[in-house]
Amino acid sequence: MPLQSSTESASEASSAKGTVQEPSVSAQPLGHIAKHSQISEDEMRNALLRSGYLLEHRVETTLRRQAWYVDASHAYRDADSGKSRELDLYAVRPWQIKTKTKSRKGDHVWIELLIECVNNPQPIAFLTKRDPFASGVYAIPEIKFVCDPAEVRTKEGKSDIREFLDMEDYQHYCTGRIASQFFPFTRKKDKSEWMATHEDEHFAAFSALVKALEDNLSRFVHTRGTYLNATFIYPVLVLQGVLIDVRHDGKRLRFIRENWIRYRRSVVFDKKSTSYVIDVVTERGFRNYLKTIECEARKTAFRMSRASRFIRANIKHKPRPRAPLSSKKM
């Protein structure tokens, strides 16, 4: 005799007692509900491809393969709100300042990268120009190079450590074209034509980079005469899509596809304008970008090693020299 199911048994028992059993919700078919309430694999794939998460992962992998320490979802303090925010990636790598004194193995030049990643389905264009006040010695104040000592004292007087090392000869902030305007391209709602307009996503990325930079500057620790300690801090926006250099000479408009552009962002604080240079780099050009800044770090370490005794002597001055870089909050 076949066994009865528990459902059948319960139904018969209810009938015997003269009661009517309410239909069970769990007994209804779930296939139709699951089909429309749960995302499919293809939909997940498309959503990820539209986001910047995969780009972030690939950039992180590239950095790790090049011997960088990488921290994903790096926390920084937002000076506007006082709250903790997250940056896509933070990367750091040291280069030793080699000297003949074995006890000075702690002398290093560091590079810190503050990175935001954006997947731009349409090109982002930057209007670039040659600015004499954004090249050579005029661009030195925009190099975020925090160092102990921040200044050296010669017979001629005090000198900024960046000027003393002649960084205008080899630092990428001191040469080439620079942009102060950018514009992504989007379609009008009626799809009739394209517009060059700003989007909140890009403004948010640039704002996050500047705030994270200021937070890092405020955390620099002086070594109190123990080691030569120097750090380059570079804010970087990495794009998955196309980057366009727009050049307008008054007569014609040229569009040049590039892998790396310098963008200057100016922020007014306490009635004073402060400029920040942000490197905008495509994923395709990111490896070459790393090679450039690594070369700059090696040159800086070499120049500091040649003058290490003189620079170290300047650490011991009291009162200690004030840092030439602004650490004011945004």
N, C-alpha and C positions, 0 to 999 in steps of 0.2 A: 504494500500500500504506500503510495507516494506521500512524502512528508509535506505538510502544509506550511506555507510561509508565515512569518510572524504577522504580516499585514493582514493576511486572510484570517488568521486566528483571532486577531483583535477585532476585525469586522464582524465575524460571526458572534463573538462574545458580546459586542454592543447590540447586535440585532436581538440576541436572546434576552437582553435586559430591556428592550423596547426603546432604546435611545438612538438618536441619529448622530453619527460621527462627522465632525467638521472636516473638510478636505485639508490635508497637510500641505503646507507651503513647500516643504522640502521634497515632497513627492512630485512636484511639477518639473517638467524638463528644463534643464539649465543651458542647453546648447545655444538657444536663441539669445539669451541674456549675455552669455560670455562672449559671443561673437561680436557684439556691438559695444561692450563696456571695457574690453581689454585690448590694449594696443598690439598690433601684429608685428612680426619680425621686420617686415618691409617698412612699416611705419616707424619703428624704432631706428632702423638704419637711416632712413631719410631725415629724421629729426636730428640724429647725431651729425650727419654730414652737413646740415645747415648750421650747426652750432660751432663754437670754437674749441670744444673739448678735445676732439681728436688732434687738432693743430697743437694745442697745449701739450698733449702727450708726446707728439713727434718732436717738438722743440725740446722738451725735457730729455728725451732719449738722446738727441744730438748732443746736448750739453754733457750728459753723463759719459758719453763715449769720448768726449774731449777732455775728460778728467776734471770736470767741474762738479762741485757739490751743489745739489739742487734741492730746494724746498718748495713743494707745490702748495698752493693755497696759503701763501705766506701772509702772516698777520702784520698789520701796521696800525698805528694810531691815527685816526682821522682828527685833525686839529680843529675842524669846524664843529664836529659833534662831540668830540672826546671819546668816541666809541671805537672799538676794534673793527677793522675792515680786513678784507682779504685781497691780496694781489695774486694773479695767476701763478707766477713763478718768481722765485728769488734764487740767484746763482752766485757763487763766490769761488774764487781761485787765487792762490798766492804765487808770487815769484820771489825767490830769495834774493836779497841784496848781498852779493858775495863780497866778503872782505877777507883780509889775511888773518884777522883775529878769529880764532875758532870759537871763542866765547860769544861771538855776535851772530850766531846762527839764527837768532830770533828776528833779525832784520828782514822785513818783507815789504814788497809792494803788492797790494791786493786789488782785485777788481770785483766789484759787486754789481750785478745786473738786476734791475727791477723790470720785470717783463709782464706786459699785458698782451693777450693773443686775441685777434679778431678775424673771423671768417667773413670776408667781404665778397658777396656774390657779384657785385658790380665794382668797377675800378674806383679807387679813391685818388683824386688829383690834388697836387700841392703846387701852388703858384710860387716858383722859386726866383731868386734874383741874386746878383752878386752885391753884397753889402760890405763896404770897406770897414765898417765898424763891427763886422762879424767874422773877421779874419785877422791873422797875424796876432800881434800883441793885444789888440783890442778885444779879441775873443777869449783871452786868458781868464778873466773873471767868471766866464760861463763854464769853465772846466771844474767840475765838482771833484776836487782832489783835496781830501782832508789829510793833513800830515802833522806829525809831531817831529820837528818844529814846523809851525805854520809860516814863520819868517826866519830869515837868517840876517845876521848883522855883519856887514863888511865895513871897510874904511869909508865907503861912500854913504853909509847909513843902512837903514833897514831895507830888506828886499823880500818880496813875496817869494815863497819857495818855488812856485810855478814859473815865475820869471827867472829866478836864479838857475833853474834847470833848463831854461830856453825851450819850454814846451811848444812854443809857436813854430818850432822847426819841424815837429813831427806829429803833433796831436791833431786828430781829424776834426776837432771843433774849430781849428784855426785856418781851415782852407775850404775852398769850394763854395757852391751855391747854398742858400738857405731859404726856407719858406716861413712865412708868417700867416698864410691863409691856406685852408684846405676845403675841399668840397666833394663829398660822395655824390653819386648820381642815382636818382630815383624817378619812377614814373608818376605822373599825376594820377589821381584816383580814377579819372575817366580814361586812362591809358592813352590819351591823345598825344602826349609828348613827354620828353625827359626833362628833369629839372636838376640843376646843381644846387644842392642844399645840405645843410648840416643835419646830422642825426644824433640823437641823445646818446646812443651807444658809443660813438667815437669821442664825444665830449666827456663822457663818464670815464673812458679809458685814459685820456690825457690828464684829467683831474686826479684820478687815482695814482697815476705815476708821479705827479708833482707832490702830492701829499705823502706818498711813501718815501720819496726822496728827502723831503724835509724831515720826516721822522727818522730816517737813517742818519742824516747830518747831525741831528740833535743827540744821537746815541754814540757818537764817536768818542772813544775812550783814550785820553792821553796816557802815555806810558811812563811819565815822570822820569825821563832820562835813562831808562833801562835799554830800550831798543828803538831803532829807527822804524817808525810805523806810519805807513802811507796807504791810502785807499782811494781809487777811482770809483765813483758811483755813476753808473749810466742808466737812465730810464730808457726803455726800449719798447716800441710797439711793433709786434710781429704780425704781418698780414698774410693770410692764406691766398688772397686773390691778387689782382693787378694793382700796381702802384704807378701813377703817372706824374711825370715832371712837366708842368705847364710853363712855357716860356713866352712872355709877351713883350716884344720890343717896341710897341706902339704902332707897328705897321702890320705885323703878322702874328698869328697864334700858333705855337708849335706844341705838339703832344709827344713826349718822349717816354717810352716805357723804361722804368728804372727798378733796381732792386734795393736802393738805399737812398734816403733823403733825410737831411737835417731839418727839423721843424722847431721853430722858436715859439714858445708860449709865454706870454707876459701876464703877470698877475699883479694886481694892485693890492697892497696891504699897508695900512696905516699911512695912506696918502703917498706911498712910494711904490714905484713899479719895479718888479723883480723879474728877470728873464731866465727861462729854463730852456735848455736845448734837449730835444727828444729825438732819438734815432728811430726813424720809421723804416723798417726792413721787411722785405718779403721773405717767406719761408725759403724760397729758392736762393736768396742771397744771404741767408743767415750764417752759413759756414764761412763765407768770405768775410763777413762782418766780424766774426769771432777771431779770424786770423789777424785782422787789422788791429783790434784792440789788444790782443795778446802781444803783438809786435810792439805796440806802444808801451805796454807794461814792462817788457824786457828792456826797452831803451831807457825807461825811467829808472829801473833797477840798476842798470849799468852806470848811468850818470850819477846816481846817488852813491854807488859803491866807490867811484873815483873821488868823490868829495866827502866820503863818509866821516872822516875825522873832523872836518870843519863843520859839517851838518850836525854831528853828534854834540859838538861843543856848544852849539846854539840851543840845544835842549835844556841845558843847565842854567840858562839865564833866569834870573829872578828880578822883577816879576816875570812870569812866563808870557811870551808874546800872545796876543789875541789872534784867534783864527780869522783869516781874511774872508771866509765864506759865511754868508748869512745863514743863520739857523732859526730865523723868525718863522712863526707858525703861519699857516695859510689862513 
